[in-house]
Amino acid sequence: MKLSRRTFLKQGLAGAILLGTGGVAEASEVLAPAPERRSVSKNPFHLGMAGFTFVNFDLETTLKTLKRLDIHYLCIKDFHLPLNSTDEQIKAFHEKCAAYGVTGYAVGPIYMKSEAEVDRGFEYAKRVGVKTIVGVPNYELLPYVDKKVKEYDFHYAIHLHGPDIETYPDAADVWEHTKDLDPRMGMCLDIGHDLRNGRDPVADLKKYHTRVFDMHIKDVTEGSKAGRGIEIGRGKIDFPALVRMMRKVNYTGMCSLEFEKDMKDPFIGIAESIGYFKAVCDMA
């Protein structure tokens, strides 16, 4: 099923209005729901934002953008809340997020290259008050991570990175390295990187959904290493099929936009991407 260009343009314009960049139509007309639409809020999954999207911006800018886009969940990156934050700084962080109607639902990705870094990451997540770590541990550390998952009762979602780094290039690799470990160990399914490593992210979600604890949604220009980030709906990923699969497997986690194009000025692309994804959720 392809999303009609007319529907997409209406939803995309809605996103632009939310960010204060539109003005060629009344917001009430653009946002008026059709009777047959299925709101994203009625799906089993939730729409969020990967903190890395805002690597070049402070927390205030991040939260203002999320509020305008009506997004209420953030995967916390350490440039917004450092791993050595005090309890007072963590409290202030949560209070600031709450003022914008945003909840930090996980931390990461956190790269872990030693047992000490694993310990530090788990203790950080505990102090932040989340139950999910998006991590990238060295392969040899997986037995130790398994031990910590049992100790802390956390979900540990390994972020896959496509062909760019040797560890965890796709969903199949994460599955093979975690299938015999604690069931709370699995993956953050980055659909763009999965496609760039020659995989089908919709098929991988179906096959590995019991170990998918977080998702990074994005679109890419090619299903190869040459693929680059692009606004959702302009690339190679079949988002209507993805949404239908999330419903079919009853995926109840987060779908967090990780927008990696124009990262010094990403706001129009973010609005277009969120608008398109919401339209897909309404119409698919």
Disulfide bonds with the S-S distance in Angstrom:
none
